[in-house]
Amino acid sequence: MPGFPGTGSGRLTLSGRTIATGLVVCALIATLAALLLPVQLFGESAAAATTTLTYDDDGGGTVSTRYGPLTAMDRDFVRKVKLAGLWEMPAGRQAQDRGTTDAVRTAGRHLVAGHTELNRLVDQAGQMLGIPLPNQPSPEQQSWLTQITNAQGNDFAPLFAELLRRSHGKVFGLIALVRDQTRNTVVRALADRANATVLDHITVLEKTGDVNFSTLHTY
């Protein structure tokens, strides 16, 4: 074939073979380095990030279900999804009623719609997996809701956006960890939906313009 050195005689010369071999080796080395570099750069930090994520161990260990093994982390995740809706839906309704900008009212609508759907799914998951679910917010969540309720005038929107954005940021990592590690199909499906919902909520909360990123992760 014309255009490729050494093909006129049907074989590469010795020097041609040597050069070609060298190029192949160099390409393989470069590829291997490219594959290993992300592991070296991010492997340790990813492991460290995983270890900082905690969950509440109910002491029940791992149990077998028809949908796959159910771990303590799985159960804690399901309960946390339920807990989130118990305070974020009322907060969202307040944003719909009290928000003075379209962005805040939109964020409120997304919170209500998202947790209405998640509540339906988590109630089903709890029934299918035999997980008792809470029916009221935790004391910390109730205190956040009280702060939002008591906020007056221009104080409402910044407090609403800050508390809700911070809460969603904290749970986002747990959702990813559960989605990665769970072997239970019901929990995995719930994690898929929760991941999409939380990302949507984070996005609309940030669009309000009331999230202070400089203090977001200092609490």
Residue frames as a rotation matrix with the C-alpha (Angstrom) as fourth column:
MET 1
0.580 0.814 0.000 0.00
0.814 -0.580 0.000 0.00
0.000 0.000 -1.000 0.00
PRO 2
-0.178 -0.665 0.725 1.49
0.575 -0.668 -0.472 3.37
0.799 0.333 0.501 -0.95
GLY 3
0.319 0.271 0.908 2.08
-0.363 -0.850 0.381 5.93
0.875 -0.452 -0.173 1.75
PHE 4
0.920 -0.047 0.388 3.32
-0.356 0.312 0.881 3.47
-0.163 -0.949 0.271 4.46
PRO 5
0.093 -0.972 -0.215 7.13
-0.985 -0.057 -0.165 3.00
0.148 0.227 -0.962 4.63
GLY 6
-0.676 -0.549 0.491 8.39
-0.630 0.776 0.000 -0.55
-0.382 -0.310 -0.871 4.13
THR 7
0.152 0.819 0.554 5.24
-0.250 0.574 -0.780 -1.94
-0.956 -0.020 0.292 2.58
GLY 8
0.383 -0.021 -0.923 6.65
-0.917 -0.128 -0.378 -1.99
-0.110 0.992 -0.069 -0.95
SER 9
-0.545 -0.664 -0.511 8.66
-0.691 0.702 -0.175 -5.15
0.475 0.258 -0.841 -0.25
GLY 10
0.248 0.743 -0.622 5.86
-0.117 0.661 0.742 -6.74
0.962 -0.111 0.250 1.76
ARG 11
0.522 -0.070 -0.850 7.68
0.811 0.351 0.469 -6.38
0.265 -0.934 0.240 5.11
LEU 12
0.967 -0.208 0.145 9.22
-0.246 -0.906 0.346 -3.76
0.060 -0.370 -0.927 7.33
THR 13
0.170 -0.972 -0.161 12.99
-0.099 0.145 -0.984 -3.41
0.980 0.183 -0.072 7.44
LEU 14
-0.081 -0.287 -0.955 14.80
0.859 0.466 -0.213 -4.19
0.506 -0.837 0.209 10.70
SER 15
-0.949 -0.302 -0.087 15.14
0.306 -0.825 -0.475 -0.50
0.071 -0.478 0.876 11.55
GLY 16
-0.490 0.845 0.213 11.48
-0.486 -0.468 0.738 0.02
0.724 0.258 0.640 10.68
ARG 17
0.263 0.574 -0.776 10.42
0.344 0.695 0.631 -2.82
0.901 -0.433 -0.015 12.95
THR 18
-0.468 -0.529 -0.708 12.54
0.849 -0.045 -0.527 -1.42
0.247 -0.847 0.470 15.76
ILE 19
-0.962 0.133 0.240 11.03
-0.155 -0.985 -0.076 2.03
0.226 -0.110 0.968 15.41
ALA 20
-0.141 0.983 -0.117 7.50
-0.396 0.052 0.917 0.62
0.907 0.176 0.382 15.22
THR 21
0.107 0.117 -0.987 8.06
0.680 0.716 0.159 -1.54
0.725 -0.689 -0.003 18.29
GLY 22
-0.797 -0.488 -0.355 9.42
0.595 -0.533 -0.602 1.43
0.105 -0.691 0.715 20.18
LEU 23
-0.752 0.576 0.321 6.39
-0.453 -0.805 0.384 3.52
0.479 0.143 0.866 19.28
VAL 24
0.153 0.835 -0.529 4.01
-0.030 0.539 0.842 0.77
0.988 -0.114 0.107 20.42
VAL 25
-0.175 -0.313 -0.933 5.83
0.883 0.369 -0.290 0.40
0.435 -0.875 0.212 23.74
CYS 26
-0.976 -0.217 0.026 5.77
0.190 -0.903 -0.385 4.16
0.107 -0.371 0.922 24.30
ALA 27
-0.411 0.899 0.150 2.05
-0.503 -0.360 0.786 4.24
0.761 0.248 0.600 23.53
LEU 28
0.233 0.476 -0.848 1.37
0.408 0.744 0.529 1.43
0.883 -0.469 -0.021 26.00
ILE 29
-0.545 -0.514 -0.663 3.40
0.819 -0.154 -0.553 3.16
0.182 -0.844 0.505 28.70
ALA 30
-0.938 0.215 0.271 1.55
-0.209 -0.977 0.050 6.44
0.275 -0.009 0.961 28.11
THR 31
-0.059 0.978 -0.198 -1.82
-0.308 0.170 0.936 4.69
0.949 0.116 0.292 28.26
LEU 32
0.090 0.020 -0.996 -0.91
0.755 0.651 0.081 2.90
0.650 -0.759 0.044 31.49
ALA 33
-0.847 -0.455 -0.276 0.26
0.526 -0.639 -0.561 6.15
0.079 -0.620 0.780 33.04
ALA 34
-0.687 0.657 0.310 -2.99
-0.466 -0.726 0.505 7.85
0.557 0.202 0.805 32.05
LEU 35
0.211 0.797 -0.566 -4.99
0.029 0.574 0.818 5.05
0.977 -0.189 0.098 33.65
LEU 36
-0.036 -0.315 -0.948 -2.97
0.897 0.408 -0.170 5.03
0.441 -0.857 0.268 36.86
LEU 37
-0.822 -0.407 0.398 -2.77
0.253 -0.888 -0.385 8.79
0.510 -0.215 0.833 37.33
PRO 38
-0.060 0.854 0.517 -6.42
-0.499 -0.474 0.725 9.30
0.864 -0.215 0.455 38.32
VAL 39
0.606 0.243 -0.758 -6.09
0.410 0.721 0.559 6.49
0.682 -0.649 0.337 40.87
GLN 40
-0.315 -0.830 -0.461 -3.01
0.888 -0.087 -0.451 8.10
0.334 -0.552 0.764 42.38
LEU 41
-0.824 -0.021 0.566 -4.57
-0.012 -0.998 -0.055 11.55
0.566 -0.052 0.823 42.37
PHE 42
-0.199 0.894 0.402 -8.07
-0.782 -0.392 0.485 10.72
0.591 -0.218 0.777 43.50
GLY 43
0.000 0.233 -0.972 -7.93
0.163 0.959 0.230 7.26
0.987 -0.159 -0.038 45.08
GLU 44
-0.713 -0.348 -0.608 -6.79
0.627 0.070 -0.776 8.42
0.312 -0.935 0.168 48.48
SER 45
-0.918 0.385 0.099 -9.10
-0.396 -0.862 -0.316 11.43
-0.037 -0.329 0.943 48.60
ALA 46
-0.149 0.901 -0.408 -12.06
-0.595 0.248 0.765 9.32
0.790 0.357 0.499 47.47
ALA 47
-0.148 0.026 -0.989 -11.37
0.539 0.841 -0.058 6.80
0.829 -0.541 -0.138 50.21
ALA 48
-0.927 -0.231 -0.294 -11.05
0.372 -0.485 -0.791 9.60
0.040 -0.843 0.536 52.74
ALA 49
-0.665 0.740 0.100 -14.35
-0.686 -0.658 0.309 11.10
0.295 0.137 0.946 51.60
THR 50
-0.007 0.672 -0.740 -16.05
-0.140 0.732 0.667 7.74
0.990 0.108 0.089 52.02
THR 51
-0.413 -0.225 -0.882 -14.79
0.729 0.499 -0.469 7.30
0.546 -0.837 -0.042 55.56
THR 52
-0.999 0.032 0.024 -16.14
-0.040 -0.818 -0.574 10.72
0.001 -0.574 0.819 56.61
LEU 53
-0.288 0.953 -0.090 -19.67
-0.672 -0.134 0.728 9.74
0.682 0.270 0.680 55.67
THR 54
-0.983 -0.033 0.183 -21.45
-0.167 0.584 -0.794 8.23
-0.081 -0.811 -0.579 58.65
TYR 55
-0.201 0.960 -0.195 -24.79
-0.348 0.116 0.930 6.61
0.915 0.255 0.311 59.25
ASP 56
-0.142 0.263 0.954 -26.81
-0.989 -0.009 -0.145 5.65
-0.030 -0.965 0.262 62.30
ASP 57
-0.705 -0.179 -0.686 -26.34
-0.265 0.964 0.021 1.97
0.658 0.197 -0.727 63.07
ASP 58
0.187 0.887 0.423 -29.55
-0.862 -0.058 0.504 0.50
0.472 -0.459 0.753 64.47
GLY 59
-0.420 -0.479 0.771 -27.72
-0.831 0.545 -0.114 -2.63
-0.365 -0.688 -0.627 65.64
GLY 60
0.546 0.773 0.324 -29.80
-0.551 0.622 -0.556 -4.91
-0.631 0.125 0.765 63.44
GLY 61
-0.391 -0.791 0.470 -26.93
-0.057 0.531 0.846 -6.03
-0.919 0.304 -0.253 61.24
THR 62
-0.656 0.128 -0.744 -27.52
-0.755 -0.099 0.648 -7.28
0.009 0.987 0.162 57.72
VAL 63
-0.209 0.677 0.706 -30.71
-0.215 0.672 -0.709 -9.23
-0.954 -0.300 0.005 57.08
SER 64
-0.942 -0.087 0.323 -31.87
0.262 0.406 0.875 -11.18
-0.207 0.910 -0.360 54.06
THR 65
-0.075 0.944 -0.322 -34.88
-0.365 -0.326 -0.872 -10.00
-0.928 0.052 0.369 52.06
ARG 66
0.387 0.301 0.871 -36.39
0.618 0.616 -0.488 -11.12
-0.684 0.728 0.053 48.78
TYR 67
0.992 -0.004 0.125 -34.89
0.086 -0.704 -0.705 -7.96
0.091 0.711 -0.698 47.26
GLY 68
0.214 -0.977 -0.011 -31.35
0.230 0.061 -0.971 -8.66
0.949 0.205 0.238 48.44
PRO 69
-0.242 -0.388 -0.889 -29.35
0.939 0.137 -0.316 -8.10
0.245 -0.911 0.331 51.63
LEU 70
0.598 0.469 0.650 -30.51
0.217 -0.876 0.431 -5.16
0.772 -0.117 -0.625 53.76
THR 71
-0.348 -0.851 -0.394 -27.78
0.729 0.019 -0.684 -3.46
0.589 -0.526 0.614 55.79
ALA 72
0.043 0.275 -0.960 -27.90
0.873 -0.477 -0.097 -1.00
-0.485 -0.834 -0.261 58.66
MET 73
-0.787 -0.378 -0.487 -26.77
0.108 -0.863 0.494 1.72
-0.607 0.336 0.720 56.25
ASP 74
-0.787 0.576 0.221 -29.62
0.329 0.088 0.940 0.82
0.522 0.813 -0.259 53.89
ARG 75
0.060 0.869 -0.491 -32.17
0.956 0.091 0.279 1.13
0.288 -0.486 -0.825 56.68
ASP 76
-0.194 -0.200 -0.960 -30.71
0.621 -0.783 0.038 4.41
-0.760 -0.589 0.276 57.90
PHE 77
-0.984 -0.178 -0.017 -30.86
0.089 -0.567 0.819 5.81
-0.155 0.804 0.573 54.37
VAL 78
-0.433 0.895 0.110 -34.53
0.601 0.196 0.775 4.87
0.671 0.402 -0.623 53.99
ARG 79
0.217 0.507 -0.834 -35.37
0.962 -0.254 0.096 6.53
-0.164 -0.823 -0.543 57.30
LYS 80
-0.508 -0.495 -0.705 -33.41
0.403 -0.860 0.313 9.67
-0.761 -0.125 0.636 56.37
VAL 81
-0.893 0.280 0.352 -35.34
0.279 -0.270 0.922 10.00
0.353 0.921 0.163 53.12
LYS 82
0.071 0.972 -0.225 -38.56
0.822 0.071 0.565 9.94
0.565 -0.225 -0.794 55.13
LEU 83
0.089 -0.112 -0.990 -37.21
0.848 -0.513 0.134 12.41
-0.523 -0.851 0.049 57.69
ALA 84
-0.872 -0.489 -0.025 -36.16
0.392 -0.728 0.563 14.83
-0.294 0.481 0.826 54.97
GLY 85
-0.557 0.723 0.408 -39.68
0.403 -0.195 0.894 15.06
0.726 0.663 -0.183 53.61
LEU 86
0.154 0.691 -0.706 -41.16
0.960 0.066 0.273 15.67
0.236 -0.720 -0.653 57.05
TRP 87
0.124 -0.104 -0.987 -39.52
0.540 -0.827 0.155 19.08
-0.833 -0.552 -0.046 57.36
GLU 88
-0.846 -0.526 -0.086 -38.62
0.209 -0.477 0.854 20.04
-0.490 0.705 0.514 53.80
MET 89
-0.439 0.766 0.469 -42.18
0.787 0.076 0.612 19.81
0.434 0.638 -0.636 52.51
PRO 90
0.538 0.637 -0.553 -43.50
0.818 -0.553 0.159 22.30
-0.205 -0.538 -0.818 55.13
ALA 91
-0.186 -0.682 -0.707 -40.51
0.286 -0.726 0.625 24.54
-0.940 -0.086 0.330 54.41
GLY 92
-0.877 -0.127 0.463 -41.27
0.471 -0.043 0.881 24.32
-0.092 0.991 0.097 50.70
ARG 93
0.064 0.980 0.190 -44.91
0.950 -0.118 0.290 25.26
0.307 0.162 -0.938 51.27
GLN 94
0.428 0.023 -0.904 -43.78
0.554 -0.796 0.242 28.32
-0.714 -0.604 -0.353 53.23
ALA 95
-0.648 -0.731 -0.214 -41.51
0.230 -0.455 0.860 29.31
-0.727 0.508 0.463 50.36
GLN 96
-0.586 0.521 0.621 -44.44
0.759 0.085 0.645 29.03
0.283 0.850 -0.445 47.96
ASP 97
0.449 0.878 -0.168 -46.61
0.866 -0.381 0.324 31.24
0.220 -0.291 -0.931 50.20
ARG 98
0.729 -0.155 -0.666 -44.05
0.364 -0.737 0.570 33.68
-0.579 -0.658 -0.481 51.58
GLY 99
-0.260 -0.899 0.351 -41.44
0.822 -0.015 0.570 33.92
-0.507 0.437 0.743 48.84
THR 100
0.400 0.376 -0.836 -41.20
0.028 -0.917 -0.399 37.37
-0.916 0.136 -0.377 47.30
THR 101
-0.295 -0.509 -0.809 -39.33
-0.854 -0.239 0.462 36.27
-0.428 0.827 -0.364 44.16
ASP 102
0.621 0.516 -0.591 -40.15
-0.755 0.596 -0.273 33.75
0.211 0.615 0.759 41.46
ALA 103
-0.172 -0.794 -0.583 -36.93
-0.466 0.587 -0.661 31.87
0.868 0.158 -0.471 42.21
VAL 104
-0.844 -0.108 0.525 -37.82
-0.535 0.246 -0.808 31.30
-0.042 -0.963 -0.265 45.87
ARG 105
0.125 0.966 0.227 -41.37
-0.825 0.228 -0.517 30.27
-0.551 -0.122 0.825 45.03
THR 106
0.468 -0.041 -0.883 -40.03
-0.698 0.595 -0.397 27.93
0.542 0.803 0.250 42.34
ALA 107
-0.650 -0.748 -0.132 -37.66
-0.453 0.522 -0.723 26.34
0.610 -0.410 -0.678 44.85
GLY 108
-0.552 0.527 0.646 -40.61
-0.683 0.159 -0.713 25.81
-0.479 -0.835 0.272 47.17
ARG 109
0.517 0.782 -0.349 -42.63
-0.839 0.381 -0.389 24.11
-0.171 0.494 0.853 44.45
HIS 110
0.098 -0.567 -0.818 -39.74
-0.554 0.651 -0.519 21.79
0.827 0.504 -0.250 43.62
LEU 111
-0.835 -0.404 0.374 -39.30
-0.519 0.350 -0.780 20.84
0.184 -0.845 -0.502 47.27
VAL 112
-0.143 0.871 0.471 -42.99
-0.751 0.215 -0.625 20.01
-0.645 -0.442 0.623 47.68
ALA 113
0.641 0.417 -0.644 -43.22
-0.760 0.462 -0.457 18.09
0.107 0.783 0.613 44.40
GLY 114
-0.163 -0.817 -0.553 -39.98
-0.600 0.527 -0.601 16.20
0.783 0.234 -0.576 44.92
HIS 115
-0.899 -0.226 0.376 -40.75
-0.438 0.424 -0.792 15.06
0.019 -0.877 -0.480 48.44
THR 116
0.164 0.975 0.149 -44.33
-0.878 0.213 -0.428 14.20
-0.449 -0.061 0.891 47.58
GLU 117
0.581 -0.014 -0.813 -42.95
-0.597 0.672 -0.438 11.66
0.553 0.740 0.383 45.12
LEU 118
-0.488 -0.846 -0.214 -40.15
-0.407 0.438 -0.802 10.51
0.772 -0.304 -0.558 47.45
ASN 119
-0.513 0.371 0.774 -42.61
-0.808 0.094 -0.581 10.06
-0.289 -0.924 0.252 50.31
ARG 120
0.608 0.768 -0.203 -44.71
-0.786 0.547 -0.289 7.76
-0.111 0.335 0.936 48.17
LEU 121
0.381 -0.547 -0.745 -41.65
-0.356 0.657 -0.664 5.72
0.853 0.519 0.056 47.20
VAL 122
-0.665 -0.705 0.246 -40.15
-0.485 0.158 -0.860 5.59
0.568 -0.691 -0.447 50.68
ASP 123
-0.087 0.717 0.692 -43.45
-0.926 0.197 -0.321 4.51
-0.367 -0.669 0.647 52.22
GLN 124
0.801 0.327 -0.502 -43.56
-0.538 0.761 -0.362 1.66
0.263 0.560 0.786 49.71
ALA 125
-0.022 -0.911 -0.412 -39.93
-0.313 0.397 -0.863 0.77
0.950 0.110 -0.294 50.44
GLY 126
-0.603 -0.180 0.777 -40.53
-0.786 -0.031 -0.617 0.77
0.136 -0.983 -0.123 54.18
GLN 127
0.394 0.836 0.382 -43.50
-0.836 0.499 -0.230 -1.56
-0.383 -0.229 0.895 53.79
MET 128
0.761 -0.110 -0.639 -41.70
-0.392 0.707 -0.589 -3.90
0.517 0.699 0.495 51.40
LEU 129
-0.138 -0.949 -0.282 -38.56
-0.098 0.297 -0.950 -4.10
0.986 -0.103 -0.134 53.56
GLY 130
0.508 0.421 -0.751 -40.21
0.655 0.377 0.654 -4.03
0.559 -0.825 -0.084 56.98
ILE 131
-0.646 -0.763 -0.036 -38.54
0.648 -0.523 -0.554 -0.77
0.403 -0.381 0.832 58.05
PRO 132
0.332 0.744 -0.581 -40.45
0.913 -0.407 0.000 1.33
-0.236 -0.530 -0.814 60.61
LEU 133
-0.304 -0.400 0.865 -40.46
0.690 -0.718 -0.089 4.94
0.657 0.570 0.494 59.44
PRO 134
-0.802 -0.015 -0.597 -40.55
0.486 -0.597 -0.638 8.14
-0.346 -0.802 0.487 61.51
ASN 135
0.067 0.896 0.440 -43.66
0.963 -0.174 0.207 10.32
0.262 0.409 -0.874 61.48
GLN 136
0.973 0.168 -0.160 -42.15
0.202 -0.952 0.229 13.59
-0.114 -0.255 -0.960 62.67
PRO 137
0.548 -0.816 0.187 -38.92
-0.162 -0.323 -0.932 15.51
0.821 0.480 -0.309 62.02
SER 138
0.012 -0.651 -0.759 -35.87
0.876 0.373 -0.306 15.03
0.482 -0.661 0.574 64.21
PRO 139
0.518 0.165 -0.839 -35.31
0.696 -0.652 0.301 17.68
-0.497 -0.740 -0.452 66.92
GLU 140
-0.519 -0.781 -0.346 -32.62
0.357 -0.567 0.742 19.30
-0.776 0.262 0.574 64.76
GLN 141
-0.759 0.295 0.580 -34.89
0.580 -0.098 0.809 19.40
0.295 0.951 -0.097 61.71
GLN 142
0.329 0.922 -0.205 -37.73
0.915 -0.257 0.312 20.78
0.235 -0.290 -0.928 63.80
SER 143
0.153 -0.349 -0.925 -35.44
0.541 -0.753 0.374 23.57
-0.827 -0.557 0.074 65.02
TRP 144
-0.878 -0.455 0.146 -34.59
0.346 -0.394 0.852 24.45
-0.330 0.798 0.504 61.40
LEU 145
-0.362 0.831 0.423 -38.27
0.753 -0.007 0.658 24.53
0.550 0.556 -0.623 60.49
THR 146
0.447 0.495 -0.745 -39.00
0.862 -0.460 0.212 26.73
-0.237 -0.737 -0.632 63.52
GLN 147
-0.391 -0.684 -0.616 -36.28
0.399 -0.729 0.556 29.16
-0.830 -0.028 0.557 62.47
ILE 148
-0.900 0.090 0.426 -37.76
0.402 -0.203 0.893 29.39
0.167 0.975 0.147 58.98
THR 149
0.033 0.999 -0.036 -41.28
0.892 -0.013 0.452 29.85
0.451 -0.047 -0.891 60.37
ASN 150
0.460 0.127 -0.879 -40.15
0.740 -0.602 0.300 32.63
-0.491 -0.788 -0.371 62.70
ALA 151
-0.655 -0.749 0.095 -38.10
0.665 -0.512 0.544 34.48
-0.359 0.420 0.833 60.07
GLN 152
0.378 0.811 -0.447 -39.65
0.513 -0.586 -0.628 37.83
-0.771 0.008 -0.637 59.22
GLY 153
0.731 0.032 -0.681 -39.56
-0.358 -0.832 -0.423 39.96
-0.581 0.553 -0.597 56.09
ASN 154
0.599 -0.568 -0.565 -36.32
-0.705 -0.040 -0.708 39.89
0.379 0.822 -0.425 54.14
ASP 155
-0.282 -0.719 0.636 -34.79
-0.911 0.408 0.056 37.40
-0.299 -0.563 -0.770 56.58
PHE 156
0.512 0.612 0.603 -36.97
-0.460 0.788 -0.410 34.57
-0.726 -0.068 0.685 55.31
ALA 157
0.942 -0.033 -0.335 -35.47
-0.301 0.361 -0.882 33.84
0.150 0.932 0.330 51.87
PRO 158
0.049 -0.995 -0.086 -31.77
-0.768 0.017 -0.640 33.75
0.638 0.097 -0.764 52.87
LEU 159
-0.362 -0.151 0.920 -32.49
-0.841 0.478 -0.253 31.55
-0.401 -0.866 -0.299 55.89
PHE 160
0.667 0.681 0.303 -34.72
-0.423 0.680 -0.598 29.23
-0.614 0.271 0.742 53.87
ALA 161
0.810 -0.365 -0.459 -32.16
-0.395 0.237 -0.887 28.85
0.433 0.900 0.048 51.07
GLU 162
-0.144 -0.956 0.256 -29.19
-0.868 -0.002 -0.496 28.46
0.475 -0.293 -0.830 53.41
LEU 163
-0.210 0.101 0.972 -30.70
-0.774 0.591 -0.228 25.81
-0.598 -0.800 -0.046 55.69
LEU 164
0.772 0.576 0.268 -32.22
-0.284 0.691 -0.665 23.78
-0.569 0.437 0.697 52.87
ARG 165
0.681 -0.581 -0.447 -29.11
-0.504 0.071 -0.861 23.94
0.532 0.811 -0.244 50.68
ARG 166
-0.298 -0.827 0.476 -26.85
-0.933 0.145 -0.330 22.90
0.204 -0.543 -0.815 53.55
SER 167
0.082 0.430 0.899 -29.12
-0.611 0.734 -0.295 20.00
-0.787 -0.526 0.323 54.46
HIS 168
0.947 0.309 -0.090 -29.24
-0.245 0.512 -0.823 18.73
-0.208 0.802 0.561 50.88
GLY 169
0.346 -0.899 -0.268 -25.48
-0.739 -0.085 -0.669 18.97
0.578 0.429 -0.694 50.54
LYS 170
-0.328 -0.470 0.819 -24.97
-0.906 0.402 -0.133 16.77
-0.267 -0.786 -0.558 53.58
VAL 171
0.291 0.546 0.785 -27.28
-0.330 0.828 -0.453 14.00
-0.898 -0.127 0.421 52.40
PHE 172
0.708 0.001 -0.706 -25.98
-0.706 -0.005 -0.708 14.04
-0.004 1.000 -0.002 48.82
GLY 173
-0.312 -0.932 -0.183 -22.82
-0.898 0.352 -0.263 12.13
0.309 0.082 -0.947 49.76
LEU 174
-0.506 0.196 0.840 -24.76
-0.478 0.747 -0.462 9.48
-0.718 -0.635 -0.284 51.69
ILE 175
0.627 0.776 -0.069 -27.04
-0.452 0.291 -0.843 8.87
-0.634 0.560 0.533 48.71
ALA 176
0.421 -0.550 -0.721 -24.04
-0.821 0.106 -0.560 8.30
0.385 0.828 -0.407 46.46
LEU 177
-0.623 -0.697 0.356 -22.46
-0.782 0.544 -0.303 5.94
0.018 -0.467 -0.884 48.98
VAL 178
-0.136 0.672 0.728 -25.66
-0.373 0.645 -0.666 3.91
-0.918 -0.362 0.163 49.39
ARG 179
0.761 0.445 -0.472 -26.19
-0.571 0.115 -0.813 3.77
-0.307 0.888 0.341 45.62
ASP 180
0.062 -0.853 -0.518 -22.65
-0.886 0.191 -0.422 2.48
0.460 0.485 -0.744 45.20
GLN 181
-0.775 -0.585 0.240 -22.67
-0.615 0.609 -0.500 -0.12
0.146 -0.535 -0.832 47.96
THR 182
-0.095 0.796 0.598 -26.21
-0.751 0.337 -0.568 -1.41
-0.653 -0.503 0.566 48.43
ARG 183
-0.979 -0.152 -0.136 -27.09
-0.203 0.768 0.607 -4.85
0.012 0.622 -0.783 47.12
ASN 184
-0.427 0.902 0.057 -30.80
0.521 0.297 -0.800 -4.37
-0.739 -0.313 -0.597 47.75
THR 185
-0.654 0.135 0.745 -32.79
0.722 -0.183 0.667 -3.57
0.227 0.974 0.023 44.61
VAL 186
0.482 0.876 -0.006 -35.51
0.819 -0.448 0.357 -1.60
0.310 -0.177 -0.934 46.44
VAL 187
0.472 -0.407 -0.782 -32.95
0.451 -0.651 0.610 0.58
-0.758 -0.641 -0.124 48.21
ARG 188
-0.609 -0.751 0.254 -31.02
0.576 -0.200 0.793 1.06
-0.545 0.629 0.555 44.98
ALA 189
-0.236 0.611 0.756 -34.12
0.846 -0.253 0.469 2.26
0.478 0.750 -0.457 43.14
LEU 190
0.768 0.503 -0.397 -34.93
0.640 -0.636 0.432 4.67
-0.036 -0.586 -0.810 45.98
ALA 191
0.065 -0.846 -0.530 -31.35
0.459 -0.446 0.768 5.98
-0.886 -0.293 0.359 45.92
ASP 192
-0.606 -0.226 0.763 -31.61
0.795 -0.145 0.588 6.58
-0.022 0.963 0.268 42.16
ARG 193
0.266 0.817 0.512 -34.72
0.740 -0.513 0.435 8.68
0.618 0.263 -0.741 42.61
ALA 194
0.761 -0.010 -0.648 -33.41
0.543 -0.537 0.646 10.47
-0.355 -0.844 -0.403 45.70
ASN 195
-0.307 -0.951 -0.046 -30.19
0.702 -0.259 0.663 11.37
-0.642 0.171 0.747 43.89
ALA 196
-0.503 0.177 0.846 -32.08
0.739 -0.419 0.527 13.02
0.448 0.891 0.079 41.04
THR 197
0.572 0.819 0.044 -34.43
0.647 -0.484 0.590 14.82
0.504 -0.309 -0.806 43.44
VAL 198
0.530 -0.439 -0.725 -31.70
0.604 -0.405 0.686 16.16
-0.595 -0.802 0.050 45.72
LEU 199
-0.584 -0.765 0.272 -29.66
0.726 -0.343 0.596 17.40
-0.363 0.545 0.756 42.77
ASP 200
-0.151 0.630 0.762 -32.74
0.696 -0.480 0.535 19.19
0.702 0.611 -0.366 41.44
HIS 201
0.797 0.493 -0.349 -33.37
0.583 -0.474 0.660 20.78
0.160 -0.730 -0.665 44.83
ILE 202
0.041 -0.871 -0.490 -29.75
0.703 -0.323 0.633 21.88
-0.710 -0.371 0.599 45.21
THR 203
-0.634 -0.310 0.709 -29.95
0.767 -0.374 0.522 23.50
0.103 0.874 0.475 41.77
VAL 204
0.174 0.780 0.601 -33.15
0.569 -0.578 0.586 25.47
0.804 0.239 -0.544 42.36
LEU 205
0.744 0.035 -0.668 -32.01
0.636 -0.346 0.690 26.57
-0.207 -0.938 -0.279 45.83
GLU 206
-0.299 -0.934 -0.193 -28.79
0.728 -0.354 0.586 27.94
-0.616 0.035 0.787 44.38
LYS 207
-0.490 0.169 0.855 -30.76
0.743 -0.431 0.511 29.77
0.455 0.886 0.085 41.69
THR 208
0.624 0.720 -0.304 -32.49
0.772 -0.504 0.388 31.83
0.126 -0.477 -0.870 44.39
GLY 209
0.129 -0.682 0.720 -29.25
0.193 -0.695 -0.693 33.78
0.973 0.228 0.042 44.80
ASP 210
0.599 0.217 0.771 -29.61
-0.636 -0.457 0.622 33.51
0.487 -0.863 -0.136 48.58
VAL 211
0.898 -0.349 -0.268 -27.06
0.429 0.832 0.351 30.75
0.100 -0.430 0.897 49.23
ASN 212
0.673 -0.727 0.134 -23.87
-0.738 -0.652 0.174 31.99
-0.039 -0.216 -0.976 50.88
PHE 213
0.799 -0.361 -0.481 -21.22
0.068 0.849 -0.524 29.64
0.597 0.387 0.703 49.49
SER 214
-0.136 -0.927 0.350 -18.48
-0.401 -0.272 -0.875 31.09
0.906 -0.260 -0.335 51.72
THR 215
-0.488 -0.005 0.873 -20.20
-0.871 0.074 -0.486 29.74
-0.063 -0.997 -0.040 54.84
LEU 216
0.342 0.769 -0.540 -21.99
-0.807 0.534 0.251 26.76
0.481 0.350 0.804 53.33
HIS 217
0.507 -0.209 -0.836 -19.59
0.179 0.975 -0.135 24.09
0.843 -0.081 0.532 54.67
THR 218
-0.520 -0.730 0.444 -18.48
-0.262 -0.358 -0.896 25.77
0.813 -0.582 -0.005 57.88
TYR 219
0.058 0.629 0.775 -21.25
-0.985 -0.090 0.147 24.31
0.162 -0.772 0.614 60.07
